[in-house]
Amino acid sequence: MIKSMTGFGRGEHSDGKRNMICEIRAVNHRYSDIAVKMPRKYSFSEERIKRVVKETVRRGKVEVSLQVENLTENDNNIRLNTMVARQYYENLVQLKEELGLKESPTLSLMASLPDVMKVVADVEDEEELTSQILIPVKLACEKLDEMRRQEGEKLAEDLMMRGQTIRELAREIDEMAPKVVKEYVEKMKERIKELLGNEGNISEERILTEAAIFADKSNITEELVRLDSHMIQLVRIIGETGDPDGKRLDFLVQEMNREANTIGSKANHIDITNKMLMIKSEIEKIREQVQNVE
């Protein structure tokens, strides 16, 4: 069954040390585009997150937002850079001697100098932490997929309805097509009589020849058969048990338009033209809906 490209999913998880919330939003896009927003210190898990999301979303623009709230105070460490501190001290002592100063470098001064003391994240085992992060990500993907499937069911119903409408209109055109040639012959005879009166003498054979040429030029049987075949293909793709490809449906709509345009150009009857306009309107609505299919 087809799935929509739009949807939202949210997942939460706590490992005892931190609460993690993942929100995923997906919208239409021609290709697969996944962006992850997360605290920088957990960026080592970004590629794994993208791989998990790709298992659910094959096409579309996806925004993944990961929020992490620490439940303990042991998430950061203060690191002392002794080598940098020593270099500062030696340079300050040298400066004191050269300038003849009495005051010596103090501990408070040394601690305030850049890079002497740093607050760094106390990151645990990256593999273990990534596995915890992926839990809310997978939950969010499940919710997202559920919404996309529900939207896909609505899309499928609409596409099937419009496909059936097109098939019915095409059948009506097919029934009307033979009458077009007969009406053409009658109108041609009336026009000849109107122009030449009773003095004109056009052989029946000549009229039949002109009618045959007209019938050949205006024959739309092949186009109607192909259009009906496209409608059958539309139903088959929508009903596939696997995940159908929206790009295939997009290509199919292009083929529908091609046949519809050909029929419209060959049509020499106002009623057929009107029905073709109705068909093209339905195809355009299908095209718009297909843009939402993954």
CYANA upper distance limits for C-alpha pairs under 8 A (distance plus 0.5 A):
  1 MET  CA    149 ARG  CA      8.32
  1 MET  CA    152 GLY  CA      7.78
  1 MET  CA    153 GLU  CA      7.83
  1 MET  CA    156 ALA  CA      8.29
  1 MET  CA    238 ILE  CA      6.25
  1 MET  CA    239 GLY  CA      6.01
  1 MET  CA    240 GLU  CA      6.31
  1 MET  CA    241 THR  CA      6.39
  1 MET  CA    242 GLY  CA      7.41
  1 MET  CA    243 ASP  CA      6.91
  1 MET  CA    244 PRO  CA      7.56
  2 ILE  CA    149 ARG  CA      7.61
  2 ILE  CA    152 GLY  CA      5.71
  2 ILE  CA    153 GLU  CA      7.53
  2 ILE  CA    155 LEU  CA      8.38
  2 ILE  CA    156 ALA  CA      7.27
  2 ILE  CA    238 ILE  CA      6.34
  2 ILE  CA    239 GLY  CA      8.24
  2 ILE  CA    243 ASP  CA      6.87
  2 ILE  CA    244 PRO  CA      6.43
  2 ILE  CA    293 VAL  CA      7.21
  2 ILE  CA    294 GLU  CA      7.79
  3 LYS  CA    148 ARG  CA      5.83
  3 LYS  CA    149 ARG  CA      5.31
  3 LYS  CA    150 GLN  CA      8.13
  3 LYS  CA    151 GLU  CA      7.21
  3 LYS  CA    152 GLY  CA      4.53
  3 LYS  CA    153 GLU  CA      7.81
  3 LYS  CA    243 ASP  CA      8.27
  3 LYS  CA    293 VAL  CA      6.33
  3 LYS  CA    294 GLU  CA      6.31
  4 SER  CA    148 ARG  CA      5.31
  4 SER  CA    149 ARG  CA      7.02
  4 SER  CA    151 GLU  CA      6.05
  4 SER  CA    152 GLY  CA      5.22
  4 SER  CA    155 LEU  CA      8.03
  4 SER  CA    292 ASN  CA      5.98
  4 SER  CA    293 VAL  CA      5.18
  4 SER  CA    294 GLU  CA      6.17
  5 MET  CA     26 ALA  CA      6.86
  5 MET  CA     27 VAL  CA      6.13
  5 MET  CA     28 ASN  CA      5.90
  5 MET  CA     29 HIS  CA      8.39
  5 MET  CA     59 ARG  CA      7.61
  5 MET  CA     60 GLY  CA      6.32
  5 MET  CA    148 ARG  CA      6.97
  5 MET  CA    292 ASN  CA      6.04
  5 MET  CA    293 VAL  CA      6.17
  5 MET  CA    294 GLU  CA      5.54
  6 THR  CA     25 ARG  CA      8.02
  6 THR  CA     26 ALA  CA      5.41
  6 THR  CA     27 VAL  CA      4.83
  6 THR  CA     28 ASN  CA      6.69
  6 THR  CA     60 GLY  CA      8.40
  6 THR  CA    148 ARG  CA      6.75
  6 THR  CA    292 ASN  CA      7.70
  7 GLY  CA     25 ARG  CA      6.46
  7 GLY  CA     26 ALA  CA      5.76
  7 GLY  CA     27 VAL  CA      7.36
  7 GLY  CA    144 LEU  CA      6.09
  7 GLY  CA    145 ASP  CA      8.08
  7 GLY  CA    147 MET  CA      6.19
  7 GLY  CA    148 ARG  CA      5.97
  8 PHE  CA     23 GLU  CA      7.90
  8 PHE  CA     24 ILE  CA      6.12
  8 PHE  CA     25 ARG  CA      5.13
  8 PHE  CA     26 ALA  CA      6.91
  8 PHE  CA    140 ALA  CA      8.50
  8 PHE  CA    143 LYS  CA      7.59
  8 PHE  CA    144 LEU  CA      5.35
  8 PHE  CA    147 MET  CA      7.42
  9 GLY  CA     23 GLU  CA      6.26
  9 GLY  CA     24 ILE  CA      5.66
  9 GLY  CA     25 ARG  CA      7.21
  9 GLY  CA    139 LEU  CA      8.31
  9 GLY  CA    140 ALA  CA      4.95
  9 GLY  CA    141 CYS  CA      6.59
  9 GLY  CA    142 GLU  CA      7.66
  9 GLY  CA    143 LYS  CA      5.04
  9 GLY  CA    144 LEU  CA      4.55
  9 GLY  CA    145 ASP  CA      8.24
  9 GLY  CA    147 MET  CA      8.33
 10 ARG  CA     21 ILE  CA      7.83
 10 ARG  CA     22 CYS  CA      6.16
 10 ARG  CA     23 GLU  CA      4.96
 10 ARG  CA     24 ILE  CA      6.90
 10 ARG  CA    136 PRO  CA      8.16
 10 ARG  CA    139 LEU  CA      7.37
 10 ARG  CA    140 ALA  CA      4.71
 10 ARG  CA    141 CYS  CA      8.19
 10 ARG  CA    143 LYS  CA      7.03
 10 ARG  CA    144 LEU  CA      8.07
 11 GLY  CA     21 ILE  CA      6.33
 11 GLY  CA     22 CYS  CA      5.68
 11 GLY  CA     23 GLU  CA      7.04
 11 GLY  CA    135 ILE  CA      8.44
 11 GLY  CA    136 PRO  CA      4.91
 11 GLY  CA    137 VAL  CA      6.77
 11 GLY  CA    138 LYS  CA      7.93
 11 GLY  CA    139 LEU  CA      5.26
 11 GLY  CA    140 ALA  CA      4.82
 11 GLY  CA    143 LYS  CA      8.38
 12 GLU  CA     19 ASN  CA      7.90
 12 GLU  CA     20 MET  CA      6.19
 12 GLU  CA     21 ILE  CA      5.04
 12 GLU  CA     22 CYS  CA      6.89
 12 GLU  CA    135 ILE  CA      8.45
 12 GLU  CA    136 PRO  CA      5.41
 12 GLU  CA    139 LEU  CA      7.97
 13 HIS  CA     19 ASN  CA      6.44
 13 HIS  CA     20 MET  CA      5.75
 13 HIS  CA     21 ILE  CA      7.11
 13 HIS  CA    132 GLN  CA      8.41
 13 HIS  CA    135 ILE  CA      7.19
 13 HIS  CA    136 PRO  CA      5.96
 14 SER  CA     18 ARG  CA      6.21
 14 SER  CA     19 ASN  CA      4.90
 14 SER  CA     20 MET  CA      6.54
 15 ASP  CA     19 ASN  CA      7.43
 15 ASP  CA    132 GLN  CA      7.50
 16 GLY  CA     71 LEU  CA      7.74
 17 LYS  CA     70 ASN  CA      6.64
 17 LYS  CA     71 LEU  CA      5.59
 17 LYS  CA     72 THR  CA      6.36
 18 ARG  CA     68 VAL  CA      6.99
 18 ARG  CA     69 GLU  CA      5.84
 18 ARG  CA     70 ASN  CA      4.77
 18 ARG  CA     71 LEU  CA      5.44
 18 ARG  CA     72 THR  CA      7.90
 19 ASN  CA     68 VAL  CA      6.21
 19 ASN  CA     69 GLU  CA      5.52
 19 ASN  CA     70 ASN  CA      6.96
 19 ASN  CA     71 LEU  CA      7.61
 20 MET  CA     66 LEU  CA      7.55
 20 MET  CA     67 GLN  CA      6.20
 20 MET  CA     68 VAL  CA      5.12
 20 MET  CA     69 GLU  CA      6.94
 20 MET  CA    133 ILE  CA      7.45
 20 MET  CA    136 PRO  CA      7.33
 21 ILE  CA     66 LEU  CA      6.28
 21 ILE  CA     67 GLN  CA      5.65
 21 ILE  CA     68 VAL  CA      7.07
 21 ILE  CA    136 PRO  CA      6.82
 22 CYS  CA     64 VAL  CA      7.55
 22 CYS  CA     65 SER  CA      6.11
 22 CYS  CA     66 LEU  CA      5.06
 22 CYS  CA     67 GLN  CA      6.94
 22 CYS  CA    136 PRO  CA      6.16
 22 CYS  CA    137 VAL  CA      6.12
 22 CYS  CA    140 ALA  CA      6.83
 23 GLU  CA     64 VAL  CA      6.41
 23 GLU  CA     65 SER  CA      5.67
 23 GLU  CA     66 LEU  CA      7.14
 23 GLU  CA    137 VAL  CA      8.26
 23 GLU  CA    140 ALA  CA      6.71
 24 ILE  CA     62 VAL  CA      7.37
 24 ILE  CA     63 GLU  CA      6.16
 24 ILE  CA     64 VAL  CA      5.10
 24 ILE  CA     65 SER  CA      6.85
 24 ILE  CA    140 ALA  CA      6.87
 24 ILE  CA    141 CYS  CA      7.72
 24 ILE  CA    144 LEU  CA      7.57
 25 ARG  CA     62 VAL  CA      6.17
 25 ARG  CA     63 GLU  CA      5.75
 25 ARG  CA     64 VAL  CA      7.20
 25 ARG  CA    144 LEU  CA      8.21
 26 ALA  CA     60 GLY  CA      6.93
 26 ALA  CA     61 LYS  CA      6.08
 26 ALA  CA     62 VAL  CA      4.88
 26 ALA  CA     63 GLU  CA      6.94
 27 VAL  CA     60 GLY  CA      6.34
 27 VAL  CA     61 LYS  CA      5.82
 27 VAL  CA     62 VAL  CA      7.09
 28 ASN  CA     60 GLY  CA      5.54
 28 ASN  CA     61 LYS  CA      6.59
 28 ASN  CA    291 GLN  CA      7.75
 28 ASN  CA    292 ASN  CA      6.52
 29 HIS  CA     33 ASP  CA      8.17
 29 HIS  CA     59 ARG  CA      7.33
 29 HIS  CA     60 GLY  CA      4.78
 29 HIS  CA     61 LYS  CA      5.77
 30 ARG  CA     59 ARG  CA      7.47
 30 ARG  CA     60 GLY  CA      6.94
 31 TYR  CA     59 ARG  CA      5.83
 31 TYR  CA     60 GLY  CA      6.35
 31 TYR  CA     61 LYS  CA      8.03
 32 SER  CA     57 VAL  CA      8.38
 32 SER  CA     58 ARG  CA      6.77
 32 SER  CA     59 ARG  CA      4.85
 32 SER  CA     60 GLY  CA      5.50
 32 SER  CA     61 LYS  CA      6.64
 32 SER  CA     62 VAL  CA      8.40
 33 ASP  CA     59 ARG  CA      7.97
 33 ASP  CA     60 GLY  CA      6.68
 33 ASP  CA     61 LYS  CA      5.21
 33 ASP  CA     62 VAL  CA      6.55
 34 ILE  CA     50 LYS  CA      7.25
 34 ILE  CA     61 LYS  CA      6.53
 34 ILE  CA     62 VAL  CA      5.20
 34 ILE  CA     63 GLU  CA      6.55
 34 ILE  CA     64 VAL  CA      7.91
 35 ALA  CA     62 VAL  CA      6.75
 35 ALA  CA     63 GLU  CA      5.55
 35 ALA  CA     64 VAL  CA      6.57
 36 VAL  CA     46 GLU  CA      7.39
 36 VAL  CA     50 LYS  CA      8.16
 36 VAL  CA     63 GLU  CA      6.59
 36 VAL  CA     64 VAL  CA      5.14
 36 VAL  CA     65 SER  CA      6.49
 36 VAL  CA     66 LEU  CA      8.14
 37 LYS  CA     63 GLU  CA      8.16
 37 LYS  CA     64 VAL  CA      6.57
 37 LYS  CA     65 SER  CA      5.32
 37 LYS  CA     66 LEU  CA      6.67
 38 MET  CA     42 TYR  CA      7.53
 38 MET  CA     43 SER  CA      7.45
 38 MET  CA     65 SER  CA      6.61
 38 MET  CA     66 LEU  CA      5.35
 38 MET  CA     67 GLN  CA      6.86
 39 PRO  CA     43 SER  CA      7.34
 39 PRO  CA     66 LEU  CA      8.03
 39 PRO  CA     67 GLN  CA      7.71
 39 PRO  CA     68 VAL  CA      7.96
 41 LYS  CA    121 ALA  CA      7.61
 41 LYS  CA    123 VAL  CA      8.41
 42 TYR  CA     46 GLU  CA      8.17
 44 PHE  CA    126 GLU  CA      7.91
 45 SER  CA     49 ILE  CA      6.78
 45 SER  CA    126 GLU  CA      8.32
 45 SER  CA    130 THR  CA      6.04
 45 SER  CA    133 ILE  CA      8.39
 46 GLU  CA     50 LYS  CA      6.83
 47 GLU  CA     51 ARG  CA      6.77
 48 ARG  CA     52 VAL  CA      6.85
 48 ARG  CA    130 THR  CA      8.35
 48 ARG  CA    134 LEU  CA      8.46
 49 ILE  CA     53 VAL  CA      6.80
 49 ILE  CA    134 LEU  CA      7.05
 49 ILE  CA    137 VAL  CA      7.56
 50 LYS  CA     54 LYS  CA      6.61
 51 ARG  CA     55 GLU  CA      7.04
 52 VAL  CA     56 THR  CA      7.74
 52 VAL  CA    134 LEU  CA      8.38
 52 VAL  CA    137 VAL  CA      8.24
 52 VAL  CA    138 LYS  CA      7.57
 53 VAL  CA     57 VAL  CA      6.52
 53 VAL  CA    137 VAL  CA      8.29
 53 VAL  CA    138 LYS  CA      8.22
 53 VAL  CA    141 CYS  CA      7.06
 54 LYS  CA     58 ARG  CA      6.22
 56 THR  CA    141 CYS  CA      7.08
 56 THR  CA    145 ASP  CA      7.29
 57 VAL  CA    145 ASP  CA      8.49
 58 ARG  CA    294 GLU  CA      7.58
 59 ARG  CA    294 GLU  CA      6.14
 60 GLY  CA    294 GLU  CA      7.57
 70 ASN  CA     75 ASP  CA      7.74
 74 ASN  CA    122 ASP  CA      7.75
 75 ASP  CA    121 ALA  CA      6.53
 75 ASP  CA    122 ASP  CA      5.54
 75 ASP  CA    123 VAL  CA      7.71
 76 ASN  CA    119 VAL  CA      7.01
 76 ASN  CA    120 VAL  CA      6.13
 76 ASN  CA    121 ALA  CA      4.94
 76 ASN  CA    122 ASP  CA      5.28
 77 ASN  CA    119 VAL  CA      6.15
 77 ASN  CA    120 VAL  CA      5.85
 77 ASN  CA    121 ALA  CA      6.68
 77 ASN  CA    122 ASP  CA      6.30
 78 ILE  CA    117 MET  CA      7.14
 78 ILE  CA    118 LYS  CA      6.01
 78 ILE  CA    119 VAL  CA      5.00
 78 ILE  CA    120 VAL  CA      6.71
 79 ARG  CA    117 MET  CA      6.13
 79 ARG  CA    118 LYS  CA      5.70
 79 ARG  CA    119 VAL  CA      6.81
 79 ARG  CA    120 VAL  CA      7.48
 80 LEU  CA    116 VAL  CA      6.41
 80 LEU  CA    117 MET  CA      5.19
 80 LEU  CA    118 LYS  CA      7.15
 81 ASN  CA     85 ALA  CA      6.84
 81 ASN  CA    115 ASP  CA      7.47
 81 ASN  CA    116 VAL  CA      5.59
 81 ASN  CA    117 MET  CA      6.68
 81 ASN  CA    118 LYS  CA      8.49
 82 THR  CA     86 ARG  CA      6.56
 82 THR  CA    116 VAL  CA      7.57
 83 MET  CA     87 GLN  CA      6.89
 84 VAL  CA     88 TYR  CA      6.80
 84 VAL  CA    115 ASP  CA      7.65
 84 VAL  CA    116 VAL  CA      6.48
 85 ALA  CA     89 TYR  CA      6.67
 85 ALA  CA    110 MET  CA      7.25
 85 ALA  CA    116 VAL  CA      5.97
 86 ARG  CA     90 GLU  CA      6.62
 87 GLN  CA     91 ASN  CA      6.64
 88 TYR  CA     92 LEU  CA      6.57
 88 TYR  CA    110 MET  CA      7.98
 89 TYR  CA     93 VAL  CA      6.61
 89 TYR  CA    105 PRO  CA      7.40
 89 TYR  CA    110 MET  CA      7.90
 90 GLU  CA     94 GLN  CA      6.69
 91 ASN  CA     95 LEU  CA      6.63
 92 LEU  CA     96 LYS  CA      6.62
 92 LEU  CA    105 PRO  CA      7.19
 93 VAL  CA     97 GLU  CA      6.84
 93 VAL  CA    104 SER  CA      7.55
 93 VAL  CA    105 PRO  CA      7.70
 94 GLN  CA     98 GLU  CA      6.72
 95 LEU  CA     99 LEU  CA      6.62
 96 LYS  CA    100 GLY  CA      6.24
 96 LYS  CA    101 LEU  CA      5.38
 96 LYS  CA    102 LYS  CA      7.71
 96 LYS  CA    103 GLU  CA      8.06
 96 LYS  CA    104 SER  CA      7.82
 97 GLU  CA    101 LEU  CA      6.94
105 PRO  CA    109 LEU  CA      7.08
105 PRO  CA    110 MET  CA      7.50
106 THR  CA    110 MET  CA      6.77
107 LEU  CA    111 ALA  CA      6.59
108 SER  CA    112 SER  CA      6.80
109 LEU  CA    113 LEU  CA      7.11
110 MET  CA    116 VAL  CA      7.86
111 ALA  CA    116 VAL  CA      6.68
111 ALA  CA    117 MET  CA      7.05
112 SER  CA    116 VAL  CA      7.91
112 SER  CA    117 MET  CA      8.38
124 GLU  CA    128 GLU  CA      8.20
124 GLU  CA    129 LEU  CA      7.25
125 ASP  CA    129 LEU  CA      6.63
126 GLU  CA    130 THR  CA      6.38
127 GLU  CA    131 SER  CA      6.79
128 GLU  CA    132 GLN  CA      7.05
129 LEU  CA    133 ILE  CA      6.74
130 THR  CA    134 LEU  CA      6.62
131 SER  CA    135 ILE  CA      7.25
132 GLN  CA    136 PRO  CA      8.34
133 ILE  CA    137 VAL  CA      7.26
134 LEU  CA    138 LYS  CA      6.47
135 ILE  CA    139 LEU  CA      6.87
136 PRO  CA    140 ALA  CA      6.55
137 VAL  CA    141 CYS  CA      6.70
138 LYS  CA    142 GLU  CA      6.75
139 LEU  CA    143 LYS  CA      6.94
140 ALA  CA    144 LEU  CA      6.55
141 CYS  CA    145 ASP  CA      6.47
142 GLU  CA    146 GLU  CA      6.65
143 LYS  CA    147 MET  CA      6.87
144 LEU  CA    148 ARG  CA      6.71
145 ASP  CA    149 ARG  CA      6.57
146 GLU  CA    150 GLN  CA      6.83
147 MET  CA    151 GLU  CA      6.74
148 ARG  CA    152 GLY  CA      6.45
149 ARG  CA    153 GLU  CA      6.75
150 GLN  CA    154 LYS  CA      7.25
151 GLU  CA    155 LEU  CA      6.81
152 GLY  CA    156 ALA  CA      6.51
152 GLY  CA    293 VAL  CA      7.76
153 GLU  CA    157 GLU  CA      6.79
154 LYS  CA    158 ASP  CA      6.86
155 LEU  CA    159 LEU  CA      6.61
155 LEU  CA    289 GLN  CA      7.33
155 LEU  CA    293 VAL  CA      8.46
156 ALA  CA    160 MET  CA      6.52
156 ALA  CA    238 ILE  CA      6.90
157 GLU  CA    161 MET  CA      6.65
158 ASP  CA    162 ARG  CA      6.76
159 LEU  CA    163 GLY  CA      6.49
159 LEU  CA    286 ILE  CA      6.62
159 LEU  CA    289 GLN  CA      8.06
160 MET  CA    164 GLN  CA      6.66
160 MET  CA    234 LEU  CA      8.38
160 MET  CA    235 VAL  CA      6.98
161 MET  CA    165 THR  CA      6.80
162 ARG  CA    166 ILE  CA      6.74
162 ARG  CA    282 GLU  CA      6.62
162 ARG  CA    283 ILE  CA      8.35
162 ARG  CA    286 ILE  CA      7.63
163 GLY  CA    167 ARG  CA      6.85
163 GLY  CA    231 MET  CA      6.25
163 GLY  CA    234 LEU  CA      7.97
163 GLY  CA    235 VAL  CA      8.27
163 GLY  CA    282 GLU  CA      8.47
164 GLN  CA    168 GLU  CA      6.77
164 GLN  CA    231 MET  CA      8.17
165 THR  CA    169 LEU  CA      6.77
165 THR  CA    282 GLU  CA      8.38
166 ILE  CA    170 ALA  CA      6.54
166 ILE  CA    231 MET  CA      8.33
166 ILE  CA    279 ILE  CA      6.09
166 ILE  CA    282 GLU  CA      7.48
167 ARG  CA    171 ARG  CA      6.69
167 ARG  CA    228 ASP  CA      6.65
167 ARG  CA    231 MET  CA      7.49
168 GLU  CA    172 GLU  CA      6.87
169 LEU  CA    173 ILE  CA      6.81
169 LEU  CA    275 LYS  CA      7.01
169 LEU  CA    279 ILE  CA      7.44
170 ALA  CA    174 ASP  CA      6.65
170 ALA  CA    224 LEU  CA      7.04
170 ALA  CA    228 ASP  CA      8.03
170 ALA  CA    279 ILE  CA      8.45
171 ARG  CA    175 GLU  CA      6.79
172 GLU  CA    176 MET  CA      6.79
173 ILE  CA    177 ALA  CA      6.53
173 ILE  CA    272 ILE  CA      6.48
173 ILE  CA    275 LYS  CA      7.82
174 ASP  CA    178 PRO  CA      8.31
174 ASP  CA    221 THR  CA      7.78
174 ASP  CA    224 LEU  CA      7.77
176 MET  CA    180 VAL  CA      7.33
176 MET  CA    272 ILE  CA      8.01
177 ALA  CA    181 VAL  CA      8.07
177 ALA  CA    219 ASN  CA      8.38
177 ALA  CA    220 ILE  CA      8.29
177 ALA  CA    272 ILE  CA      8.50
178 PRO  CA    182 LYS  CA      7.58
179 LYS  CA    183 GLU  CA      6.65
180 VAL  CA    184 TYR  CA      6.60
180 VAL  CA    268 ASN  CA      8.01
180 VAL  CA    269 HIS  CA      7.20
181 VAL  CA    185 VAL  CA      6.77
181 VAL  CA    211 ALA  CA      7.22
181 VAL  CA    214 PHE  CA      7.80
181 VAL  CA    215 ALA  CA      6.49
182 LYS  CA    186 GLU  CA      6.82
183 GLU  CA    187 LYS  CA      6.56
184 TYR  CA    188 MET  CA      6.49
184 TYR  CA    211 ALA  CA      7.88
185 VAL  CA    189 LYS  CA      6.71
185 VAL  CA    207 ILE  CA      7.79
185 VAL  CA    208 LEU  CA      8.46
185 VAL  CA    211 ALA  CA      6.70
186 GLU  CA    190 GLU  CA      6.73
187 LYS  CA    191 ARG  CA      6.52
188 MET  CA    192 ILE  CA      6.67
189 LYS  CA    193 LYS  CA      6.64
189 LYS  CA    207 ILE  CA      8.43
190 GLU  CA    194 GLU  CA      6.51
191 ARG  CA    195 LEU  CA      6.66
192 ILE  CA    196 LEU  CA      6.39
192 ILE  CA    197 GLY  CA      7.98
192 ILE  CA    200 GLY  CA      8.05
193 LYS  CA    197 GLY  CA      5.24
193 LYS  CA    198 ASN  CA      7.18
193 LYS  CA    200 GLY  CA      7.51
196 LEU  CA    200 GLY  CA      5.21
202 ILE  CA    206 ARG  CA      7.32
202 ILE  CA    207 ILE  CA      7.83
203 SER  CA    207 ILE  CA      7.11
204 GLU  CA    208 LEU  CA      6.67
205 GLU  CA    209 THR  CA      6.65
206 ARG  CA    210 GLU  CA      6.80
207 ILE  CA    211 ALA  CA      6.62
208 LEU  CA    212 ALA  CA      6.56
209 THR  CA    213 ILE  CA      6.83
210 GLU  CA    214 PHE  CA      6.66
211 ALA  CA    215 ALA  CA      6.49
212 ALA  CA    216 ASP  CA      6.66
213 ILE  CA    217 LYS  CA      6.81
214 PHE  CA    218 SER  CA      6.57
215 ALA  CA    219 ASN  CA      6.25
217 LYS  CA    266 LYS  CA      7.52
218 SER  CA    266 LYS  CA      5.47
218 SER  CA    267 ALA  CA      6.77
218 SER  CA    268 ASN  CA      7.60
219 ASN  CA    266 LYS  CA      7.81
220 ILE  CA    224 LEU  CA      6.65
220 ILE  CA    263 ILE  CA      6.45
220 ILE  CA    266 LYS  CA      7.58
220 ILE  CA    267 ALA  CA      8.49
221 THR  CA    225 VAL  CA      6.69
222 GLU  CA    226 ARG  CA      6.71
223 GLU  CA    227 LEU  CA      6.53
223 GLU  CA    259 GLU  CA      6.06
223 GLU  CA    260 ALA  CA      8.26
223 GLU  CA    262 THR  CA      7.80
223 GLU  CA    263 ILE  CA      7.02
224 LEU  CA    228 ASP  CA      6.61
224 LEU  CA    259 GLU  CA      8.07
224 LEU  CA    263 ILE  CA      8.22
225 VAL  CA    229 SER  CA      6.67
226 ARG  CA    230 HIS  CA      6.72
226 ARG  CA    259 GLU  CA      7.76
227 LEU  CA    231 MET  CA      6.95
227 LEU  CA    256 MET  CA      6.54
227 LEU  CA    259 GLU  CA      6.67
227 LEU  CA    260 ALA  CA      8.05
228 ASP  CA    232 ILE  CA      6.88
229 SER  CA    233 GLN  CA      6.70
230 HIS  CA    234 LEU  CA      6.60
230 HIS  CA    252 LEU  CA      7.36
230 HIS  CA    255 GLU  CA      8.14
230 HIS  CA    256 MET  CA      7.09
231 MET  CA    235 VAL  CA      6.94
232 ILE  CA    236 ARG  CA      6.77
233 GLN  CA    237 ILE  CA      6.65
234 LEU  CA    238 ILE  CA      6.73
234 LEU  CA    249 LEU  CA      7.67
234 LEU  CA    252 LEU  CA      8.03
235 VAL  CA    239 GLY  CA      6.64
236 ARG  CA    240 GLU  CA      6.69
237 ILE  CA    244 PRO  CA      6.75
237 ILE  CA    249 LEU  CA      8.21
238 ILE  CA    244 PRO  CA      7.55
240 GLU  CA    244 PRO  CA      7.17
244 PRO  CA    248 ARG  CA      8.34
244 PRO  CA    294 GLU  CA      8.24
245 ASP  CA    249 LEU  CA      7.42
245 ASP  CA    293 VAL  CA      8.34
245 ASP  CA    294 GLU  CA      6.75
246 GLY  CA    250 ASP  CA      6.69
246 GLY  CA    290 VAL  CA      7.09
246 GLY  CA    291 GLN  CA      8.00
246 GLY  CA    293 VAL  CA      5.55
246 GLY  CA    294 GLU  CA      5.39
247 LYS  CA    251 PHE  CA      6.72
247 LYS  CA    294 GLU  CA      8.35
248 ARG  CA    252 LEU  CA      6.65
249 LEU  CA    253 VAL  CA      6.73
249 LEU  CA    290 VAL  CA      7.03
250 ASP  CA    254 GLN  CA      7.05
250 ASP  CA    287 ARG  CA      7.37
250 ASP  CA    290 VAL  CA      6.76
250 ASP  CA    291 GLN  CA      7.90
251 PHE  CA    255 GLU  CA      7.05
252 LEU  CA    256 MET  CA      6.80
253 VAL  CA    257 ASN  CA      6.73
253 VAL  CA    283 ILE  CA      7.47
253 VAL  CA    286 ILE  CA      7.92
253 VAL  CA    287 ARG  CA      6.63
254 GLN  CA    258 ARG  CA      6.78
255 GLU  CA    259 GLU  CA      6.90
256 MET  CA    260 ALA  CA      6.64
256 MET  CA    283 ILE  CA      7.67
257 ASN  CA    261 ASN  CA      6.50
257 ASN  CA    280 LYS  CA      7.60
257 ASN  CA    283 ILE  CA      7.49
258 ARG  CA    262 THR  CA      6.80
259 GLU  CA    263 ILE  CA      6.69
260 ALA  CA    264 GLY  CA      6.57
260 ALA  CA    276 MET  CA      7.36
260 ALA  CA    279 ILE  CA      7.95
260 ALA  CA    280 LYS  CA      7.11
261 ASN  CA    265 SER  CA      6.64
262 THR  CA    266 LYS  CA      6.77
263 ILE  CA    267 ALA  CA      6.47
263 ILE  CA    276 MET  CA      8.06
264 GLY  CA    272 ILE  CA      8.43
264 GLY  CA    273 THR  CA      6.62
264 GLY  CA    276 MET  CA      6.65
267 ALA  CA    272 ILE  CA      6.80
267 ALA  CA    273 THR  CA      6.67
268 ASN  CA    272 ILE  CA      8.12
268 ASN  CA    273 THR  CA      8.10
269 HIS  CA    273 THR  CA      6.72
270 ILE  CA    274 ASN  CA      6.65
271 ASP  CA    275 LYS  CA      6.81
272 ILE  CA    276 MET  CA      6.57
273 THR  CA    277 LEU  CA      6.76
274 ASN  CA    278 MET  CA      7.01
275 LYS  CA    279 ILE  CA      6.77
276 MET  CA    280 LYS  CA      6.58
277 LEU  CA    281 SER  CA      6.63
278 MET  CA    282 GLU  CA      6.87
279 ILE  CA    283 ILE  CA      6.70
280 LYS  CA    284 GLU  CA      6.62
281 SER  CA    285 LYS  CA      6.92
282 GLU  CA    286 ILE  CA      6.74
283 ILE  CA    287 ARG  CA      6.61
284 GLU  CA    288 GLU  CA      6.81
285 LYS  CA    289 GLN  CA      6.82
286 ILE  CA    290 VAL  CA      6.52
287 ARG  CA    291 GLN  CA      7.04
288 GLU  CA    292 ASN  CA      7.99
289 GLN  CA    293 VAL  CA      7.65
